[in-house]
Amino acid sequence: MSDGPSYGFDTLQIHAGARPDPATGARQTPIYQSTAYVFRDADHAAALFNLQEVGYIYSRLTNPTVAVLQERIATLEGGVGAVCCSSGHAAQIMALFPLMGPGRNVVASTRLYGGTITQFSQTIKRFGWSAKFVDFDDLDAVKAAIDDDTRAVFCESIANPGGYVTDIPAIAEISNAAGVPLIVDNTSATPYLCNPISQGATLVVHSTTKYLTGNGTVTGGAVVDSGTFDWSASDKFPSLSAPEPAYHGLKFHETFGPLAFTFHGIAIGLRDLGMTMNPQAAHYTLMGIETLSLRMQRHVENAQKVAAWLEGNAHVAGVTYAGLPSSPYYERAKAICPKGAGGLFTVALKGGYEACTKFVDALELFSHVANLGDTRSLVIHSASTTHRQLTEAQQVAAGAAPNVVRISIGIEDTADLIADLEQALAKAHA
Ligand SMILES: *Cc1c(COP(=O)(O)O)cnc(C)c1O
């Protein structure tokens, strides 16, 4: 596709990054199932390895199918570049890697995907990194948590699982003033519902496993760079601003300007961490993204109906969906994700932990799985599964208390979804 910055979202989700295959004319993006690429000659090979010329060397670094997906996601997010990775969790490490170092910390919201809380509170300690968890509704607490060793601020746009919506512009103002990048995990919202970069985010991360692929086939992740952060404004980000010994003293920011973070992600991150997305996964995700807006419209429409129905059910203690007027985030959601509050919410049952486990066992159409963002409706009891490693206080803070079930609404008929929920609620409370 030629440069078409004026194209709408529905056009870009199909065309951005793709063009008919130059060798065959194939209209759909081929799966370039190749590990290596032949150099034109020895000089070409040397220029590629010196980062003087952009091209394909080896598929741990770059692959033509994955490159189309990278450009498509970057375009939809309004970024200058993106690096795809093997999973959403890989993308989070890839986003932090150029920023962090031993003794450095990330200031993170308490409302995050359970796996991210575990990754940040436990595993990153092995690298000498740490996370400070703060309630992101308390802006003074976020400000106070940022110290001289803070290298990033991290939150989710619509947080998984609790129907919590982050005030991205307010958090961006704080991180900007402190001279550190804001990373927003936009998995639950997708670029169709929310544009963190236009609201001030520096980097956007995705688990493409979820809505972007959309049908539960492959894991993947992406890091999108806004291209707006000045990595050389302080000496806090030497990986991007100082000479890189592995490339004869090249300075990424000076050499690549707004593309510094993306080039670093490929030339250092994928080269040495190897969290590469494979071309088959990129193909499935490209297929999924072609219908992203259509699916998200239906996810939102269905979630809205089902959440409202659940809220009126006698067995239900509460529903956290930012699309319901009862949600404390109802007004904020209209500003942050104006096309809808997503397809994910939680429901608290009056019968507590036991009713929740009976409920998930009694559902027939909903699948009890550790996934979300599928065309099928999915359900999980977070406290006994994804958030099991957390303390009860952390579970409550993350919106995954023992009496809470997370629901990911698919694109089926809502009448069928409601009928299934109704019979399972009756059994759970019998
Ligand atoms: C699933 C998920 C992740 C992790 O992604 P994987 O692809 O499973 O590694 C991160 N953040 C959010 C919000 C998620 O839903």
The ligand as an SDF file (V2000), in Angstrom:
LIG
                    3D

 15 15  0  0  0  0  0  0  0  0999 V2000
   -2.5290  -12.2390   28.0690 C   0  0  0  0  0  0  0  0  0  0  0  0
   -2.0370  -10.9340   28.4940 C   0  0  0  0  0  0  0  0  0  0  0  0
   -0.6690  -10.6870   28.6340 C   0  0  0  0  0  0  0  0  0  0  0  0
    0.3800  -11.7600   28.3790 C   0  0  0  0  0  0  0  0  0  0  0  0
    0.3600  -12.1430   27.0430 O   0  0  0  0  0  0  0  0  0  0  0  0
    0.8160  -13.5970   26.5410 P   0  0  0  0  0  0  0  0  0  0  0  0
    0.6380  -13.5180   25.0710 O   0  0  0  0  0  0  0  0  0  0  0  0
   -0.0790  -14.5920   27.2020 O   0  0  0  0  0  0  0  0  0  0  0  0
    2.2330  -13.7560   26.9720 O   0  0  0  0  0  0  0  0  0  0  0  0
   -0.2720   -9.4230   29.0100 C   0  0  0  0  0  0  0  0  0  0  0  0
   -1.1690   -8.4410   29.2670 N   0  0  0  0  0  0  0  0  0  0  0  0
   -2.4910   -8.6540   29.1460 C   0  0  0  0  0  0  0  0  0  0  0  0
   -3.4210   -7.5310   29.4230 C   0  0  0  0  0  0  0  0  0  0  0  0
   -2.9720   -9.8870   28.7560 C   0  0  0  0  0  0  0  0  0  0  0  0
   -4.2940  -10.0850   28.6540 O   0  0  0  0  0  0  0  0  0  0  0  0
  1  2  1  0
  2  3  1  0
  2 14  2  0
  3  4  1  0
  3 10  2  0
  4  5  1  0
  5  6  1  0
  6  7  2  0
  6  8  1  0
  6  9  1  0
 10 11  1  0
 11 12  2  0
 12 13  1  0
 12 14  1  0
 14 15  1  0
M  END
$$$$
